Amino acid sequence: MEKVRITPRGENIKKVVLVVVLFLVFVLSVGGLGVDLQKFVERLSNIIPVFSRMAAIDLSVLPDAMLGMLTSLTIAFVSVCIGALISLVLSFLAAANIAPSKILAALIKGCVAIIRAVPALVWVLMVVAGIGFGNTGGMIGLIFPVVGYLTKSFAATIEEQGTGLIEALRSTGASWVDIVLKCLLPTVLPAFVSWIAIRLEGNMAESISLGMVGVSGIGALLNRAIYQYNYGVITTLILIIFISMFLLEMGSNFLKKKIHAGT
């Protein structure tokens, strides 16, 4: 039976149909959200005075802002370190090519999928409901999304190594621990560090947003300034957050380049 060959004209029709379908989905989505474009255009002029007020910078908040930024960074860093250690163990138990038990691997991957499906803010709120507001609740709450993200990433990296070398080592009588520590871990460690650096950037952004739920740090200062309509403080805090995130990303990129250069 001959295969049906799609002509260039048929390809163009498929592209047009795809564009039309996407446009219809967009229109239905906007309609479902109840977006009032006319009201948006009418009130667009009200945004200009807000931006003019935010042009001012209030440096009096700088000491508190730097301390708050350090607190947010500490929360992000500690939660990433703890989450990475947990993920390191779970990933080797979940990776298909090295998992000691298929049932255990499937169970871990199922739990990780559930963790990833729940937003970080929800995890923090559940922890806060149990132990109360504060930095401890924020730090513990952020561990869950870190474990969900890193376990899946680590396991995928391990599975990319294949089974050839693992089977060869097993044939020589090497134990599961020996294969993990002496073969797989040195090979995948540079990739693991890259994943951790990427997650640290995301964790930093999430730790800032935790100021909305009672966790201290620069997010709490920004939340207070927004409620007080203190535009000068808002601008200063946003600039500090931007500079800090930029430096963090530059540091992460530098670290990843050094790791890849070393490998």
C-alpha positions as CSV (number, residue, x, y, z in Angstrom):
1,M,0.0,0.0,0.0
2,E,1.5,3.3,-1.1
3,K,1.9,6.1,1.5
4,V,0.0,9.2,0.9
5,R,2.4,12.1,0.2
6,I,1.3,15.5,1.4
7,T,1.9,18.2,-1.2
8,P,3.2,21.7,-0.3
9,R,-0.3,22.9,-0.9
10,G,-1.6,20.5,1.7
11,E,1.1,21.6,4.2
12,N,0.0,25.2,3.7
13,I,-3.6,24.3,4.4
14,K,-2.6,22.5,7.6
15,K,-0.7,25.6,8.7
16,V,-3.7,27.9,8.0
17,V,-6.0,25.6,9.8
18,L,-3.6,25.5,12.8
19,V,-3.4,29.3,12.9
20,V,-7.2,29.6,12.7
21,V,-7.7,27.1,15.5
22,L,-5.1,28.8,17.8
23,F,-6.7,32.2,17.1
24,L,-10.2,30.8,18.0
25,V,-8.8,29.3,21.2
26,F,-7.2,32.7,22.0
27,V,-10.5,34.6,21.4
28,L,-12.5,32.1,23.5
29,S,-9.9,32.3,26.3
30,V,-10.1,36.1,26.4
31,G,-13.9,35.9,26.4
32,G,-13.9,33.3,29.2
33,L,-11.7,35.5,31.3
34,G,-14.1,38.4,30.9
35,V,-11.4,40.9,29.8
36,D,-12.8,44.3,29.2
37,L,-10.5,45.8,26.6
38,Q,-12.6,49.1,26.4
39,K,-12.2,49.7,30.2
40,F,-8.5,48.9,29.9
41,V,-8.0,51.5,27.2
42,E,-10.1,54.1,29.1
43,R,-8.1,53.7,32.3
44,L,-4.7,53.3,30.6
45,S,-4.0,57.0,31.3
46,N,-4.2,56.3,35.1
47,I,-1.0,54.2,34.9
48,I,1.1,57.2,33.8
49,P,0.9,59.0,37.2
50,V,1.8,55.8,39.0
51,F,5.0,55.4,36.9
52,S,5.8,59.1,37.6
53,R,5.6,58.5,41.3
54,M,7.7,55.4,41.1
55,A,10.5,57.5,39.4
56,A,11.6,58.5,42.9
57,I,14.0,56.3,44.9
58,D,14.0,56.1,48.7
59,L,17.4,55.1,49.9
60,S,16.4,55.3,53.5
61,V,15.1,51.7,53.2
62,L,18.5,50.4,51.8
63,P,19.8,48.9,55.1
64,D,16.6,47.0,55.7
65,A,16.4,46.0,52.1
66,M,19.9,44.5,52.0
67,L,19.1,42.6,55.2
68,G,15.8,41.4,53.8
69,M,17.6,40.3,50.5
70,L,20.1,38.4,52.5
71,T,17.3,36.6,54.4
72,S,15.5,35.7,51.2
73,L,18.8,34.4,49.7
74,T,19.5,32.3,52.8
75,I,16.0,30.8,52.8
76,A,16.4,29.9,49.1
77,F,19.9,28.5,49.6
78,V,19.2,26.3,52.6
79,S,16.0,24.9,51.1
80,V,17.9,24.1,47.8
81,C,20.8,22.4,49.8
82,I,18.4,20.2,51.8
83,G,16.2,19.4,48.8
84,A,19.2,18.5,46.6
85,L,20.5,16.0,49.2
86,I,17.0,14.4,49.3
87,S,16.7,14.4,45.5
88,L,20.2,12.9,45.2
89,V,19.1,9.7,47.0
90,L,15.6,9.6,45.5
91,S,16.9,10.0,41.9
92,F,19.1,6.9,42.0
93,L,16.2,4.9,43.5
94,A,13.9,6.2,40.7
95,A,16.1,6.0,37.6
96,A,15.0,3.1,35.4
97,N,18.5,2.0,34.6
98,I,19.8,1.7,38.1
99,A,16.7,1.4,40.4
100,P,16.9,-1.5,42.7
101,S,13.1,-2.0,42.6
102,K,10.7,-1.1,39.8
103,I,7.9,-0.8,42.2
104,L,9.9,1.7,44.4
105,A,10.9,3.6,41.3
106,A,7.3,3.9,40.1
107,L,6.2,5.0,43.6
108,I,8.9,7.7,43.8
109,K,8.1,9.0,40.3
110,G,4.4,9.1,41.2
111,C,5.0,11.1,44.4
112,V,7.4,13.5,42.5
113,A,4.6,14.1,39.9
114,I,2.2,15.0,42.7
115,I,4.7,17.3,44.3
116,R,5.4,19.1,41.0
117,A,1.6,19.5,40.4
118,V,1.2,21.5,43.5
119,P,2.5,25.2,43.4
120,A,5.2,26.2,45.8
121,L,3.0,28.7,47.5
122,V,0.5,26.0,48.4
123,W,3.2,23.9,50.0
124,V,4.3,26.8,52.0
125,L,0.8,27.6,53.1
126,M,0.3,24.0,54.2
127,V,3.5,24.0,56.2
128,V,2.7,27.4,57.7
129,A,-0.7,26.1,58.8
130,G,1.1,23.4,60.8
131,I,4.1,25.2,62.3
132,G,3.0,28.8,62.0
133,F,4.4,31.8,60.1
134,G,8.1,32.6,59.9
135,N,11.3,31.7,58.0
136,T,11.2,28.1,59.1
137,G,7.8,27.5,57.5
138,G,9.0,29.2,54.3
139,M,12.2,27.2,54.2
140,I,10.5,23.8,54.8
141,G,7.7,24.7,52.3
142,L,10.3,25.4,49.6
143,I,11.9,22.1,50.0
144,F,9.0,20.3,48.4
145,P,9.1,22.0,45.0
146,V,12.9,21.6,45.1
147,V,12.6,17.9,45.6
148,G,10.0,17.6,42.9
149,Y,12.1,19.5,40.4
150,L,15.5,18.1,41.1
151,T,14.5,14.5,41.5
152,K,12.9,14.4,38.1
153,S,15.9,16.2,36.5
154,F,18.5,14.1,38.3
155,A,16.7,10.8,37.4
156,A,16.4,11.9,33.7
157,T,20.2,12.6,33.7
158,I,21.0,9.2,35.2
159,E,18.8,7.4,32.7
160,E,20.6,9.2,29.8
161,Q,23.7,7.2,30.8
162,G,22.2,4.0,29.4
163,T,22.6,0.5,30.8
164,G,25.7,-0.8,29.0
165,L,28.3,0.2,31.6
166,I,26.0,-0.7,34.5
167,E,25.4,-4.2,33.2
168,A,29.1,-4.6,32.6
169,L,29.9,-3.7,36.2
170,R,27.1,-5.9,37.5
171,S,28.6,-8.9,35.6
172,T,31.9,-8.3,37.5
173,G,30.0,-8.6,40.8
174,A,29.9,-4.9,41.7
175,S,27.3,-3.9,44.2
176,W,24.5,-1.3,43.7
177,V,26.3,1.1,46.0
178,D,29.6,0.7,44.1
179,I,28.0,1.3,40.8
180,V,26.3,4.5,42.1
181,L,29.3,5.9,43.9
182,K,32.2,4.9,41.7
183,C,30.6,4.9,38.2
184,L,27.4,7.0,37.9
185,L,27.9,9.7,40.5
186,P,31.2,11.1,39.1
187,T,29.7,11.1,35.6
188,V,26.5,12.9,36.4
189,L,27.7,15.2,39.1
190,P,28.5,18.2,36.8
191,A,25.0,18.0,35.3
192,F,23.6,17.8,38.8
193,V,25.4,21.0,39.8
194,S,24.0,22.7,36.8
195,W,20.4,21.6,37.7
196,I,21.0,22.8,41.3
197,A,22.2,26.2,40.0
198,I,19.1,26.6,37.8
199,R,16.8,25.6,40.7
200,L,18.5,28.1,43.0
201,E,17.5,31.0,40.7
202,G,13.9,29.8,40.7
203,N,14.0,29.3,44.5
204,M,15.2,32.8,45.0
205,A,12.3,34.3,43.1
206,E,9.8,32.1,45.0
207,S,11.4,33.1,48.4
208,I,10.8,36.7,47.5
209,S,7.1,36.1,46.8
210,L,6.7,34.4,50.2
211,G,6.5,37.8,51.9
212,M,2.8,37.6,51.0
213,V,2.3,34.7,53.5
214,G,4.2,36.0,56.5
215,V,7.8,34.9,55.6
216,S,10.3,37.6,56.3
217,G,12.8,38.9,53.8
218,I,12.7,41.5,51.1
219,G,9.3,40.1,49.9
220,A,7.7,41.2,53.2
221,L,9.2,44.7,52.8
222,L,7.8,44.9,49.3
223,N,4.4,43.7,50.4
224,R,4.3,46.3,53.1
225,A,5.3,49.1,50.8
226,I,2.7,48.1,48.2
227,Y,-0.1,48.2,50.9
228,Q,1.2,51.6,52.0
229,Y,1.4,53.0,48.4
230,N,5.0,54.0,49.2
231,Y,6.2,54.3,45.6
232,G,9.7,55.4,46.4
233,V,10.3,52.3,48.6
234,I,8.7,50.0,46.0
235,T,11.1,51.3,43.3
236,T,14.1,50.9,45.5
237,L,13.2,47.3,46.5
238,I,12.5,46.3,42.8
239,L,15.9,47.7,41.8
240,I,17.6,45.7,44.6
241,I,15.7,42.5,43.6
242,F,16.6,43.0,39.9
243,I,20.3,43.6,40.6
244,S,20.5,40.7,43.0
245,M,18.8,38.3,40.6
246,F,21.0,39.5,37.8
247,L,24.2,38.9,39.9
248,L,22.8,35.5,40.9
249,E,22.2,34.5,37.3
250,M,25.7,35.7,36.2
251,G,27.2,33.7,39.1
252,S,25.2,30.6,38.1
253,N,26.2,30.9,34.4
254,F,29.9,31.3,35.4
255,L,29.7,28.2,37.7
256,K,28.1,26.1,34.9
257,K,30.7,27.2,32.4
258,K,33.5,26.3,34.8
259,I,31.9,22.9,35.4
260,H,31.5,22.1,31.7
261,A,35.0,23.4,31.0
262,G,36.3,21.0,33.6
263,T,34.5,18.0,32.2
